[in-house]
């Protein structure tokens, strides 16, 4: 049982590495999208908001 708690901090390190990896992948995807996206002129004519839950 002692061995389990010895490696327990590595679980947090592994989780942190996964979170950082997913974040970097998302940033790269956003940058690729921003490079391909086109800006177009427009006017916001209506805004609708919806609330879910007890708000």
Steps between C-alpha positions, in 0.01 A plus 500: 500500500795731563596481129163638393541821698859535388393549138183697576658842419586369154127472433470877536803554278353274232163675524672839467690385192175380342327833575792696354502277191128549439539876549788523253303296246205737541719807455656357185153419364382853577801652325441286191135606496591868542738480205231354271204702626370796304362821646177625352310821567177464691258653745358333811125542471374287788631336816308225675599363836377182661546389858523143609442395856389712793717795397 
